[in-house]
Amino acid sequence: MNSPLSAYSSSRDNNFNLIRFVAAALVLYSHSFAIALGSADAEPLSKTIGMTWGMIAVDVFFVASGFLVTSSYFSRRNLLIFVWARIMRIYPALVVAVLFCVSIVGLSYTNLSVWEYLSTAQTFKFFIKNSMLFFGLEYDLPGVFAGNPWKYAVNGSLWTLPYEVRMYAMLAIILFSIDWIQNRLGGNYSTKYVLLIVAILAITANIANHFYTYTSVPFIHLFTMFFIGASCYAWREHIYLSLRAFLFLFILVLIASFNPKVFFVLYVVSIPYLTLFIAYVPAGRIRSFNKIGDYSYGMYIYAFPVQQSIAATIPGISVGVMIGTSFTVALLLSVLSWHLIEKRCLKFKNSQAFMDRFTKFRD
């Protein structure tokens, strides 16, 4: 039986935690080839469809983020509280992870003396830029991982976070502007049509760019994934989750994998539906993963420095050993991150005191 997405989206009993954790693990898997072998083209999937499992995982992250963050805004209708919630989700764990890279990883693997390492401007630049995200990222720490197959980069996974923060900002501006115009100037400016137009324009630009250059521009591609997710939330009453549709799209994408260009088109328009179907329809014991916690963010922000550290400690490590070892260590750090930092900070994102203080700014 088919049901509209709106019948599921109001429930917190879903598979998003599991989806994001699997996506984070796929990023680790994908990076294992590059970090162990020193080549970004070493991941097997990239030779068949022009994408890696890590790229697909990042797309899933952005689709889910666009959908859930739009839901978050609509449930609050308050810009300041929305921004505060996003800050609490992203920054506390990020700052600790960056500090972990600078102190434990950096001091352990730099080829400089402790004083040279700590007194170098690059060290402070790494901490400040990667903790803020607004002014780009810094991937290298002085003298760290100079002898690794994938040289210097300490935490390459962070590259997506500035994009995600920008998506939050653009979504907030669009939704807040629509609300402000309707409240102050009157009229009926339908949010769902605005988001649909944005998503269609993004899809068109993304596919056109891919056919013209045969490469993806990260901003355009991630913007597309995020705003398709946002549009899906806005149109949730009109989107029906069907096993038949899911299987049809999944098989269609698999068949299209024999032609990378056709695959890309079908992939872009199918991955949001496939993601949301898996997020809401499969039920039963699979939902018990929610009781464990949300370890995906910690896995994502710790995996790369852990892998680089392992590559420096065990020269010539195989890809298989890298995957198993780094997953175990990164999982431990992600569990600590969730229980000691993320879970505690998330309790403050809906703080009643914060809401009461800014009630006068409510739209």
MIDREN-373295 format. One record per atom (N, C-alpha, C): x, y, z; residue in three letters. Coordinates in steps of 0.001 Angstrom, whole numbers, padded with zeros to 6 digits, always signed. Example, Ala and Ser with C-alpha at 12.3 -4.5 7.8 and 13.67 -1.06 7.14 Angstrom:
// MIDREN-373295
+013190-005690+007800ALA +012300-004500+007800ALA +013200-003300+007800ALA +012850-002250+007080SER +013670-001060+007140SER +012900+000030+007870SER 
This chain:
// MIDREN-373295
+000849-001203+000000MET +000000+000000+000000MET +000876+001242+000000MET +000568+002200-000874ASN +001337+003425-000964ASN +000834+004443+000040ASN +001771+005168+000664SER +001417+006216+001622SER +002216+007460+001311SER +001618+008645+001524PRO +002365+009877+001264PRO +003509+010033+002267PRO +004522+010719+001844LEU +005676+010971+002702LEU +005272+011687+003984LEU +004238+012514+003903SER +003765+013249+005078SER +003261+012326+006181SER +002842+011105+005820ALA +002367+010157+006825ALA +003507+009625+007680ALA +004742+009776+007188TYR +005909+009281+007914TYR +006732+010401+008551TYR +006779+011554+007884SER +007788+012562+008206SER +007646+013195+009581SER +006461+013124+010185SER +006283+013729+011502SER +006803+012836+012620SER +007123+011588+012305SER +007594+010644+013314SER +009118+010661+013403SER +009626+010544+014600ARG +011070+010462+014807ARG +011551+009007+014754ARG +010609+008087+014596ASP +010956+006675+014491ASP +011239+006353+013022ASP +012495+006516+012626ASN +012880+006314+011233ASN +014282+005715+011178ASN +014801+005611+009976ASN +016123+004987+009793ASN +017218+005981+009432ASN +017015+007256+009709PHE +018019+008247+009328PHE +019345+008035+010054PHE +019305+007679+011325ASN +020554+007421+012043ASN +021353+006311+011373ASN +020667+005248+011003LEU +021332+004126+010353LEU +021858+004518+008978LEU +021050+005228+008200ILE +021473+005658+006863ILE +022724+006515+006940ILE +022732+007477+007851ARG +023890+008369+007963ARG +025126+007632+008459ARG +024921+006664+009346PHE +026065+005896+009842PHE +026661+005060+008715PHE +025820+004402+007927VAL +026305+003625+006788VAL +027011+004546+005790VAL +026453+005742+005576ALA +027083+006695+004660ALA +028465+007104+005170ALA +028582+007366+006471ALA +029880+007731+007044ALA +030877+006582+006909ALA +030395+005349+007090ALA +031259+004181+006938ALA +031704+004020+005486ALA +030835+004353+004539LEU +031197+004277+003119LEU +032248+005326+002755LEU +032180+006485+003393VAL +033221+007497+003181VAL +034560+006958+003677VAL +034551+006343+004850LEU +035772+005722+005384LEU +036292+004656+004421LEU +035403+003803+003933TYR +035783+002760+002980TYR +036430+003371+001738TYR +035799+004385+001197SER +036286+005008-000026SER +037648+005658+000178SER +037811+006358+001301HIS +039081+007031+001588HIS +040206+006038+001870HIS +039854+004826+002291SER +040887+003840+002615SER +041778+003541+001415SER +041210+003534+000231PHE +041986+003263-000980PHE +042990+004385-001239PHE +042499+005623-001175ALA +043374+006767-001448ALA +044471+006892-000394ALA +044123+006708+000870ILE +045093+006913+001949ILE +046112+005787+002012ILE +045675+004558+001737ALA +046605+003429+001777ALA +047477+003362+000526ALA +046911+003727-000630LEU +047623+003563-001898LEU +048135+004870-002481LEU +047626+006005-001987GLY +048119+007293-002451GLY +047490+007791-003735GLY +046378+007176-004168SER +045726+007594-005414SER +044228+007734-005199SER +043670+008864-005612ALA +042233+009098-005480ALA +041431+008251-006454ALA +042106+007703-007474ASP +041425+006892-008479ASP +041470+005398-008159ASP +041973+005061-006978ALA +042154+003651-006646ALA +040853+002962-006250ALA +039839+003739-005880GLU +038566+003147-005461GLU +037896+002477-006665GLU +037576+001175-006581PRO +037101+000416-007752PRO +035855+000987-008425PRO +034891+001485-007657LEU +033632+001935-008243LEU +033818+003100-009198LEU +034825+003942-008926SER +035019+005134-009756SER +035342+004780-011206SER +035878+003588-011438LYS +036244+003190-012796LYS +035035+002766-013625LYS +033921+002483-012966THR +032737+002024-013687THR +031702+003125-013899THR +031422+003915-012875ILE +030374+004936-012991ILE +030892+006361-012822ILE +032189+006501-012594GLY +032752+007836-012433GLY +032485+008448-011079GLY +031978+007669-010144MET +031723+008121-008782MET +032246+007067-007818MET +032592+007499-006612THR +033010+006558-005585THR +031873+006357-004586THR +032006+005328-003751TRP +031018+005129-002686TRP +030991+006338-001757TRP +032146+006970-001578GLY +032187+008157-000732GLY +031379+009305-001299GLY +031428+009486-002615MET +030640+010549-003260MET +029147+010282-003103MET +028750+009031-003312ILE +027343+008678-003147ILE +026902+008912-001711ILE +027766+008548-000764ALA +027453+008741+000651ALA +027256+010210+000990ALA +028109+011071+000447VAL +027976+012513+000701VAL +026656+013032+000134VAL +026265+012538-001040ASP +024971+012934-001616ASP +023817+012530-000703ASP +023891+011332-000141VAL +022860+010877+000789VAL +022812+011795+002006VAL +023979+012176+002511PHE +024038+013121+003631PHE +023291+014412+003297PHE +023536+014947+002108PHE +022959+016251+001760PHE +021467+016157+001472PHE +021017+015061+000876VAL +019575+014869+000682VAL +018882+014804+002041VAL +019412+013979+002939ALA +018826+013830+004273ALA +018878+015144+005031ALA +019990+015857+004918SER +020137+017131+005614SER +019124+018153+005112SER +018965+018267+003784GLY +018001+019212+003232GLY +016598+018914+003706GLY +016239+017645+003727PHE +014901+017243+004169PHE +014689+017547+005654PHE +015616+017121+006494LEU +015444+017253+007944LEU +015606+018690+008429LEU +016515+019421+007816VAL +016724+020811+008232VAL +015525+021674+007840VAL +014926+021393+006687THR +013703+022104+006300THR +012581+021792+007276THR +012478+020543+007672SER +011499+020159+008688SER +011742+020915+009983SER +013006+021058+010352SER +013363+021766+011575SER +012917+023227+011525SER +013134+023862+010370TYR +012722+025266+010252TYR +011208+025403+010361TYR +010471+024557+009671PHE +009014+024652+009693PHE +008438+024373+011076PHE +009112+023552+011856SER +008611+023244+013196SER +008842+024389+014166SER +009759+025313+013822ARG +010089+026417+014720ARG +009567+027759+014215ARG +009751+028006+012920ARG +009371+029298+012316ARG +010041+030458+013043ARG +011269+030252+013475ASN +012025+031284+014170ASN +013472+031184+013718ASN +013960+032231+013077LEU +015285+032190+012468LEU +016387+031995+013496LEU +016316+032710+014609LEU +017381+032633+015599LEU +017454+031256+016247LEU +016307+030684+016543ILE +016294+029350+017143ILE +016781+028318+016129ILE +016424+028502+014876PHE +016895+027617+013810PHE +018418+027653+013721PHE +018983+028858+013732VAL +020441+029016+013652VAL +021109+028393+014872VAL +020540+028633+016050TRP +021099+028083+017279TRP +021122+026546+017236TRP +020066+025951+016740ALA +019999+024492+016647ALA +021076+023946+015713ALA +021314+024637+014604ARG +022343+024201+013658ARG +023737+024340+014278ARG +023952+025411+015027ILE +025245+025609+015692ILE +025512+024486+016686ILE +024506+024151+017472MET +024665+023096+018469MET +024930+021736+017833MET +024426+021534+016621ARG +024632+020242+015970ARG +026011+020126+015338ARG +026515+021218+014780ILE +027746+021160+014006ILE +028997+021454+014833ILE +028991+022542+015599TYR +030241+023105+016076TYR +030869+022488+017330TYR +030139+022134+018363PRO +030830+021596+019547PRO +031698+020380+019238PRO +031133+019393+018545ALA +031903+018191+018202ALA +033015+018518+017215ALA +032755+019454+016292LEU +033761+019823+015301LEU +034982+020438+015968LEU +034761+021380+016888VAL +035878+022053+017559VAL +036730+021040+018313VAL +036100+020089+018980VAL +036848+019063+019707VAL +037646+018194+018733VAL +037039+017842+017592ALA +037735+017021+016594ALA +038930+017767+016007ALA +038784+019062+015746VAL +039889+019859+015223VAL +040998+019966+016269VAL +040612+020155+017522LEU +041597+020195+018603LEU +042317+018851+018721LEU +041598+017763+018529PHE +042193+016423+018517PHE +043247+016317+017417PHE +042940+016854+016237CYS +043894+016818+015130CYS +045143+017637+015436CYS +044934+018814+016003VAL +046060+019709+016278VAL +046949+019160+017379VAL +046344+018668+018446SER +047127+018251+019600SER +047604+016807+019495SER +046691+015857+019579ILE +047091+014451+019637ILE +047706+013978+018315ILE +046994+014178+017211VAL +047504+013713+015915VAL +048722+014527+015488VAL +048603+015839+015531GLY +049689+016695+015072GLY +050973+016506+015846GLY +050890+016527+017170LEU +052087+016379+017995LEU +052696+014989+017878LEU +051852+013993+017588SER +052356+012622+017480SER +053071+012358+016166SER +052676+013044+015100TYR +053177+012682+013777TYR +053932+013798+013056TYR +054121+014950+013673THR +054901+015990+013012THR +056381+015627+013021THR +057099+016056+011980ASN +058543+015840+011954ASN +059306+017045+012481ASN +058556+017995+013057LEU +059163+019166+013686LEU +059263+018958+015191LEU +060028+019817+015843SER +060062+019785+017304SER +058736+020319+017831SER +058439+020011+019088VAL +057186+020481+019690VAL +057091+021996+019603VAL +058178+022703+019908TRP +058155+024161+019887TRP +057942+024695+018469TRP +058662+024113+017506GLU +058483+024558+016118GLU +057050+024335+015655GLU +056505+023185+016016TYR +055142+022854+015603TYR +054121+023817+016210TYR +054225+024045+017506LEU +053241+024886+018199LEU +053396+026366+017889LEU +054590+026786+017520SER +054819+028209+017256SER +054622+028590+015795SER +054327+027609+014952THR +054115+027888+013532THR +052699+028405+013296THR +052590+029463+012520ALA +051280+030075+012260ALA +050316+029092+011606ALA +050844+028159+010841GLN +050013+027176+010164GLN +049185+026358+011148GLN +049748+026076+012319THR +049027+025306+013335THR +047799+026055+013818THR +047955+027341+014101PHE +046828+028154+014561PHE +045831+028396+013426PHE +046352+028542+012222LYS +045485+028732+011057LYS +044598+027507+010860LYS +045172+026320+011030PHE +044421+025077+010904PHE +043289+025044+011924PHE +043595+025377+013163PHE +042576+025315+014212PHE +041473+026345+013994PHE +041825+027574+013707ILE +040843+028649+013577ILE +039945+028437+012363ILE +040531+028199+011201LYS +039732+028070+009978LYS +038826+026851+010023LYS +039351+025729+010497ASN +038549+024507+010504ASN +037510+024493+011607ASN +037684+025317+012617SER +036691+025421+013682SER +035561+026368+013311SER +035827+027278+012364MET +034828+028285+012001MET +034067+027926+010722MET +034785+027393+009737LEU +034217+026946+008455LEU +033844+028073+007501LEU +033772+029303+007982PHE +033299+030403+007138PHE +034345+030894+006155PHE +035613+030641+006433PHE +036688+031187+005609PHE +037492+030083+004936PHE +036797+029019+004559GLY +037469+027903+003928GLY +038104+026982+004956GLY +038898+026050+004461LEU +039525+025057+005326LEU +041033+025062+005153LEU +041691+024502+006125GLU +043134+024287+006062GLU +043361+022789+006284GLU +043962+022133+005325TYR +044088+020684+005409TYR +045403+020219+006038TYR +046445+021047+005983ASP +047771+020608+006402ASP +048164+021182+007756ASP +048881+020376+008515LEU +049559+020822+009735LEU +051054+020700+009486LEU +051854+021610+010039PRO +053289+021629+009718PRO +053998+020317+010053PRO +054583+019718+009018GLY +055385+018519+009200GLY +054615+017247+009465GLY +053293+017279+009366VAL +052464+016116+009706VAL +052137+015315+008446VAL +052350+014013+008512PHE +052052+013061+007432PHE +052827+013369+006145PHE +054020+013904+006292ALA +054831+014238+005116ALA +055265+013000+004355ALA +055355+011848+005034GLY +055806+010638+004374GLY +054698+009670+004012GLY +053450+010057+004194ASN +052327+009172+003883ASN +052099+009055+002375ASN +051485+007964+001938PRO +051126+007867+000505PRO +050253+009035+000059PRO +049270+009425+000917TRP +048455+010619+000657TRP +049017+011707+001562TRP +049891+012528+001019LYS +050718+013401+001838LYS +049952+014564+002466LYS +050350+014875+003686TYR +050027+016094+004415TYR +048584+016224+004909TYR +047592+015974+004088ALA +046208+016247+004489ALA +045879+015531+005793ALA +045419+016296+006781VAL +045135+015741+008103VAL +043683+015317+008222VAL +042761+016123+007691ASN +041345+015758+007759ASN +040621+016213+006498ASN +040802+015429+005443GLY +040204+015776+004159GLY +038693+015708+004140GLY +038098+014959+005073SER +036636+014812+005080SER +035909+016116+005392SER +036593+017053+006010LEU +035930+018294+006409LEU +035503+019151+005224LEU +035918+018792+004013TRP +035643+019657+002859TRP +034155+019907+002642TRP +033299+018977+003060THR +031856+019145+002824THR +031195+020089+003818THR +031804+020296+004982LEU +031128+021049+006043LEU +030893+022520+005691LEU +031858+023235+005090PRO +031538+024608+004671PRO +030361+024673+003702PRO +030263+023689+002802TYR +029126+023644+001889TYR +027826+023446+002660TYR +027860+022569+003644GLU +026643+022305+004401GLU +026194+023545+005163GLU +027140+024256+005772VAL +026801+025478+006496VAL +026215+026516+005546VAL +026776+026608+004340ARG +026236+027549+003347ARG +024819+027162+002941ARG +024564+025874+002809MET +023210+025428+002466MET +022224+025810+003566MET +022629+025633+004819TYR +021781+026047+005930TYR +021440+027524+005811TYR +022478+028333+005536ALA +022283+029780+005459ALA +021355+030154+004309ALA +021566+029549+003140MET +020724+029869+001981MET +019281+029432+002198MET +019094+028252+002777LEU +017740+027789+003065LEU +017052+028717+004056LEU +017775+029103+005108ALA +017199+029990+006119ALA +016809+031336+005503ALA +017661+031871+004630ILE +017370+033158+003987ILE +016126+033043+003118ILE +016036+031959+002342ILE +014874+031775+001458ILE +013590+031655+002270ILE +013592+030784+003272LEU +012373+030544+004046LEU +011998+031751+004901LEU +012994+032378+005517PHE +012716+033553+006335PHE +012196+034699+005479PHE +012763+034872+004290SER +012323+035953+003395SER +010874+035757+002973SER +010515+034519+002652ILE +009131+034235+002261ILE +008183+034541+003418ILE +008542+034090+004617ASP +007709+034356+005792ASP +007591+035854+006058ASP +008712+036555+005925TRP +008714+038002+006218TRP +007831+038745+005215TRP +007959+038396+003945ILE +007149+039060+002916ILE +005662+038822+003164ILE +005313+037594+003497GLN +003899+037280+003740GLN +003375+037976+004988GLN +004170+038046+006031ASN +003720+038658+007285ASN +003682+040178+007221ASN +004633+040761+006487ARG +004735+042227+006480ARG +003995+042877+005311ARG +004043+042212+004163LEU +003485+042832+002962LEU +002206+042164+002485LEU +001872+041041+003091GLY +000680+040325+002679GLY +000934+039490+001436GLY -000079+038828+001002GLY +000054+037971-000171GLY +000288+036526+000225GLY +000220+035665-000750ASN +000400+034237-000508ASN +001506+033710-001410ASN +002710+033684-000855TYR +003865+033217-001610TYR +004181+031797-001139TYR +003798+030833-001919SER +003899+029445-001505SER +005344+028983-001419SER +005744+028582-000216THR +007105+028124+000007THR +007437+026909-000843THR +006475+026002-000973LYS +006771+024760-001679LYS +007046+024994-003163LYS +006403+026013-003753TYR +006679+026300-005156TYR +008049+026949-005326TYR +008429+027800-004382VAL +009755+028423-004441VAL +010837+027361-004341VAL +010700+026442-003385LEU +011696+025386-003212LEU +011725+024448-004422LEU +010556+024190-005016LEU +010513+023337-006197LEU +011250+023990-007358LEU +011041+025277-007551ILE +011721+025999-008631ILE +013227+025980-008420ILE +013645+026222-007173VAL +015080+026194-006850VAL +015658+024816-007159VAL +014950+023760-006760ALA +015434+022393-006985ALA +015518+022077-008477ALA +014512+022475-009251ILE +014507+022197-010696ILE +015652+022938-011389ILE +015850+024193-011031LEU +016957+024958-011612LEU +018297+024332-011259LEU +018420+023859-010006ALA +019668+023230-009574ALA +019923+021928-010332ALA +018881+021111-010500ILE +019014+019860-011241ILE +019444+020138-012678ILE +018811+021119-013297THR +019133+021471-014678THR +020582+021917-014809THR +021017+022799-013898ALA +022396+023298-013937ALA +023395+022175-013680ALA +023060+021288-012763ASN +023964+020195-012415ASN +024143+019225-013583ASN +023041+018837-014191ILE +023113+017894-015319ILE +023769+018543-016537ILE +023419+019805-016807ALA +024021+020507-017948ALA +025531+020632-017763ALA +025951+020968-016559ASN +027386+021082-016290ASN +028082+019739-016476ASN +027434+018667-016025HIS +028039+017341-016137HIS +028199+016928-017601HIS +027208+017228-018426PHE +027297+016867-019834PHE +028303+017741-020581PHE +028452+018971-020112TYR +029360+019892-020800TYR +030813+019629-020417TYR +031067+019381-019137THR +032445+019229-018663THR +032793+017800-018272THR +031763+016956-018106TYR +031918+015575-017633TYR +032540+015518-016234TYR +032417+016622-015522THR +032851+016672-014124THR +031759+017368-013320THR +031824+017224-012022SER +030849+017871-011150SER +031486+019051-010445SER +030789+020167-010424VAL +031195+021296-009599VAL +030620+021041-008212VAL +031466+020892-007184PRO +030959+020496-005864PRO +029794+021337-005363PRO +029889+022660-005505PHE +028824+023509-004980PHE +027502+023225-005692PHE +027531+023170-007014ILE +026298+022940-007778ILE +025705+021579-007434ILE +026551+020573-007373HIS +026061+019218-007118HIS +025476+019087-005716HIS +026190+019583-004710LEU +025693+019473-003338LEU +024480+020376-003104LEU +024461+021529-003756PHE +023287+022402-003707PHE +022074+021655-004253PHE +022275+020925-005340THR +021184+020150-005942THR +020654+019110-004970THR +021542+018338-004377MET +021123+017287-003445MET +020380+017879-002246MET +020912+018950-001698PHE +020319+019561-000508PHE +018931+020110-000793PHE +018804+020826-001903PHE +017517+021472-002171PHE +016488+020524-002785PHE +016920+019405-003343ILE +015942+018367-003669ILE +015362+017823-002369ILE +016228+017585-001381GLY +015758+017133-000074GLY +014798+018130+000555GLY +015137+019421+000477ALA +014263+020461+001028ALA +012928+020496+000307ALA +012968+020375-001020SER +011743+020386-001811SER +010878+019168-001508SER +011509+018032-001277CYS +010757+016824-000937CYS +009982+017012+000362CYS +010578+017721+001315TYR +009840+017975+002556TYR +008651+018896+002284TYR +008877+019937+001496ALA +007803+020887+001207ALA +006645+020224+000464ALA +006960+019211-000353TRP +005952+018515-001155TRP +005624+017125-000595TRP +005870+016935+000684ARG +005729+015612+001295ARG +004323+015035+001177ARG +003300+015887+001093GLU +001932+015388+000970GLU +001640+014828-000420GLU +002502+015159-001396HIS +002267+014747-002772HIS +003245+013658-003233HIS +004176+013275-002372ILE +005148+012246-002720ILE +004750+010946-002026ILE +004518+009916-002804TYR +004082+008633-002253TYR +005248+007641-002245TYR +005444+007019-001099LEU +006509+006032-000955LEU +005960+004659-001307LEU +006506+004087-002352SER +006007+002825-002888SER +007167+001867-003110SER +007011+000636-002687LEU +008043-000371-002920LEU +008241-000588-004412LEU +007151-000579-005162ARG +007247-000770-006607ARG +008060+000354-007251ARG +007805+001600-006843ALA +008562+002734-007395ALA +010028+002660-006968ALA +010258+002265-005724PHE +011623+002132-005218PHE +012410+001117-006046PHE +011824-000068-006253LEU +012505-001115-007013LEU +012710-000710-008467LEU +011723-000035-009042PHE +011843+000421-010423PHE +013022+001382-010579PHE +013105+002377-009699LEU +014191+003356-009780LEU +015547+002705-009505LEU +015577+001820-008517PHE +016834+001154-008152PHE +017362+000318-009326PHE +016490-000452-009953ILE +016897-001282-011090ILE +017296-000418-012275ILE +016557+000675-012483LEU +016859+001588-013585LEU +018256+002190-013422LEU +018597+002591-012212VAL +019921+003161-011945VAL +021002+002106-012146VAL +020749+000889-011702LEU +021727-000191-011886LEU +021987-000449-013369LEU +020922-000505-014155ILE +021077-000743-015596ILE +021847+000406-016244ILE +021542+001625-015814ALA +022178+002806-016409ALA +023654+002920-016051ALA +024116+002152-015072SER +025520+002240-014650SER +026483+001847-015764SER +025981+001198-016818PHE +026833+000826-017943PHE +027147+002029-018832PHE +026414+003121-018646ASN +026682+004347-019387ASN +026775+005494-018386ASN +027980+005950-018041PRO +028159+006943-016982PRO +027311+008206-017129PRO +027121+008694-018353LYS +026352+009931-018521LYS +024869+009708-018249LYS +024334+008616-018781VAL +022932+008291-018510VAL +022755+007989-017026VAL +023726+007274-016460PHE +023675+006952-015041PHE +023567+008216-014202PHE +024373+009228-014520PHE +024398+010443-013708PHE +023026+011109-013678PHE +022367+011194-014835VAL +021048+011830-014899VAL +020044+011076-014041VAL +019970+009768-014233LEU +019012+008959-013477LEU +019357+008936-011991LEU +020643+008927-011707TYR +021098+008933-010312TYR +020651+010202-009586TYR +020859+011344-010214VAL +020533+012628-009581VAL +019055+012718-009229VAL +018189+012255-010111VAL +016749+012379-009857VAL +016203+011224-009026VAL +016994+010142-008863SER +016498+008970-008144SER +016992+008868-006711SER +018214+009322-006451ILE +018814+009105-005132ILE +017996+009722-003990ILE +017325+010882-004191PRO +016502+011402-003088PRO +015348+010468-002724PRO +014648+009954-003732TYR +013524+009048-003461TYR +014017+007771-002789TYR +015104+007200-003300LEU +015651+005976-002727LEU +016048+006191-001272LEU +016655+007340-000997THR +017081+007658+000380THR +015889+007782+001313THR +014877+008530+000902LEU +013716+008755+001769LEU +012896+007482+001957LEU +012837+006644+000936PHE +012132+005367+001088PHE +012811+004513+002162PHE +014135+004387+002069ILE +014870+003584+003058ILE +014769+004208+004442ILE +014689+005526+004487ALA +014611+006214+005780ALA +013312+005937+006512ALA +012212+005760+005780TYR +010901+005697+006437TYR +010155+004372+006319TYR +010352+003624+005252VAL +009501+002453+005040VAL +009973+001196+005777VAL +011231+000771+005618PRO +011653-000434+006344PRO +011491-000247+007855PRO +010812-001187+008489ALA +010543-001067+009925ALA +010909-002372+010614ALA +010525-002479+011883GLY +010820-003692+012636GLY +012130-003560+013396GLY +012906-004623+013408ARG +014130-004655+014209ARG +015169-003651+013736ARG +015090-003270+012463ILE +016056-002304+011937ILE +015985-000976+012698ILE +014826-000652+013236ARG +014655+000611+013956ARG +015371+000610+015316ARG +015772-000551+015783SER +016455-000614+017078SER +017795+000102+017050SER +018303+000373+015855PHE +019564+001126+015743PHE +019435+002498+016379PHE +018227+003058+016368ASN +018015+004384+016959ASN +018332+004422+018449ASN +018214+003283+019108LYS +018463+003240+020549LYS +019957+003349+020875LYS +020779+003050+019887ILE +022228+003065+020114ILE +022765+004486+020180ILE +022320+005328+019258GLY +022817+006705+019190GLY +023142+007082+017765GLY +023461+008345+017548ASP +023795+008844+016218ASP +025305+009026+016130ASP +025985+007996+015636TYR +027444+008012+015589TYR +027992+008473+014235TYR +027128+008890+013344SER +027559+009198+011981SER +028472+010419+011911SER +028142+011475+012633TYR +028937+012706+012550TYR +030332+012468+013109TYR +030402+011784+014253GLY +031702+011479+014829GLY +032532+010595+013914GLY +031889+009588+013317MET +032582+008728+012365MET +033140+009550+011207MET +032347+010503+010745TYR +032742+011297+009586TYR +033924+012216+009899TYR +033908+012879+011038ILE +034946+013879+011320ILE +036223+013292+011922ILE +036182+012031+012363TYR +037379+011418+012932TYR +038044+010401+012007TYR +037314+009854+011041ALA +037847+008748+010249ALA +039125+009117+009499ALA +039135+010270+008838PHE +040282+010627+007994PHE +041567+010788+008801PHE +041589+011574+009897PRO +042840+011663+010672PRO +043256+010330+011278PRO +042282+009494+011638VAL +042609+008158+012139VAL +043286+007348+011042VAL +042760+007398+009836GLN +043340+006642+008721GLN +044741+007136+008368GLN +044918+008438+008370GLN +046248+008976+008097GLN +047247+008568+009183GLN +046777+008546+010424SER +047648+008138+011532SER +048055+006670+011383SER +047105+005826+010984ILE +047398+004405+010785ILE +048375+004219+009623ILE +048185+004984+008547ALA +049086+004891+007397ALA +050506+005301+007785ALA +050632+006284+008680ALA +051954+006722+009131ALA +052579+005722+010094ALA +051740+005037+010863THR +052234+004078+011860THR +052600+002743+011228THR +051833+002334+010213ILE +052052+001037+009560ILE +052299+001282+008069ILE +053528+001624+007688PRO +053827+001856+006270PRO +053502+000622+005424PRO +052905+000854+004244GLY +052586-000237+003346GLY +051359-001036+003737GLY +050545-000490+004622ILE +049339-001187+005073ILE +048416-001472+003889ILE +047776-002632+003912SER +046852-002982+002829SER +045528-002250+003012SER +044763-002166+001942VAL +043469-001496+002003VAL +042537-002206+002974VAL +042515-003532+002926GLY +041627-004284+003806GLY +041922-004065+005275GLY +043197-004101+005645VAL +043577-003863+007043VAL +043267-002422+007429VAL +043487-001505+006509MET +043169-000097+006770MET +041687+000075+007090MET +040829-000564+006289ILE +039387-000439+006499ILE +039000-000957+007873ILE +039445-002166+008210GLY +039064-002767+009478GLY +039612-002028+010681GLY +040885-001650+010629THR +041521-000966+011759THR +040959+000430+011961THR +040857+001183+010878SER +040389+002569+011000SER +038922+002626+011405SER +038110+001675+010918PHE +036709+001657+011312PHE +036569+001425+012812PHE +037350+000512+013348THR +037283+000210+014784THR +037660+001418+015623THR +038769+002075+015276VAL +039233+003232+016052VAL +038278+004414+015883VAL +037849+004665+014653ALA +036935+005784+014399ALA +035594+005564+015090ALA +035136+004320+015123LEU +033881+004014+015815LEU +033989+004322+017300LEU +035102+003946+017906LEU +035306+004244+019325LEU +035267+005751+019577LEU +035947+006514+018731LEU +035955+007970+018894LEU +034580+008569+018636LEU +033832+008013+017687SER +032495+008533+017399SER +031528+008250+018544SER +031682+007101+019193VAL +030856+006790+020362VAL +031137+007785+021481VAL +032418+008058+021728LEU +032786+009036+022754LEU +032267+010428+022392LEU +032397+010786+021107SER +031928+012096+020662SER +030436+012251+020884SER +029667+011209+020563TRP +028215+011274+020712TRP +027806+011402+022176TRP +028328+010537+023007HIS +027872+010488+024403HIS +028451+011607+025264HIS +029669+012049+024960LEU +030295+013070+025796LEU +030075+014494+025300LEU +029814+014651+024005ILE +029715+016012+023449ILE +028388+016238+022729ILE +028154+015510+021639GLU +027007+015802+020775GLU +025669+015652+021492GLU +025458+014536+022148LYS +024187+014282+022817LYS +023899+015328+023883LYS +024926+015717+024606ARG +024753+016722+025670ARG +024461+018097+025086ARG +025151+018449+024018CYS +024932+019772+023420CYS +023574+019868+022740CYS +023104+018751+022190LEU +021804+018766+021522LEU +020663+019035+022498LEU +020886+018790+023774LYS +019856+019084+024768LYS +019590+020581+024864LYS +020565+021384+024439PHE +020431+022838+024526PHE +019871+023465+023256PHE +019731+022657+022180LYS +019293+023284+020927LYS +017834+023719+020985LYS +017042+023083+021839ASN +015649+023479+022016ASN +015416+024044+023415ASN +016487+024631+023959SER +016422+025165+025314SER +015262+026148+025467SER +014391+025905+026471GLN +013245+026782+026689GLN +013684+028186+027062GLN +014786+028273+027806ALA +015297+029593+028181ALA +015720+030369+026949ALA +016355+029666+026008PHE +016771+030319+024770PHE +015548+030763+023979PHE +014540+029902+023906MET +013324+030246+023170MET +012608+031429+023797MET +012506+031433+025116ASP +011805+032525+025799ASP +012524+033845+025583ASP +013832+033800+025602ARG +014612+035029+025458ARG +014397+035684+024103ARG +014209+034859+023067PHE +014079+035392+021721PHE +012665+035311+021156PHE +011691+035182+022050THR +010304+035114+021608THR +009917+036361+020824THR +010428+037500+021238LYS +010061+038761+020573LYS +010534+038815+019132LYS +011490+037934+018762PHE +011955+037919+017388PHE +011200+036899+016533PHE +010228+036200+017148ARG +009521+035180+016403ARG +008786+035816+015235ARG +008783+035132+014119ASP +008203+035726+012890ASP +006706+035999+013053ASP 
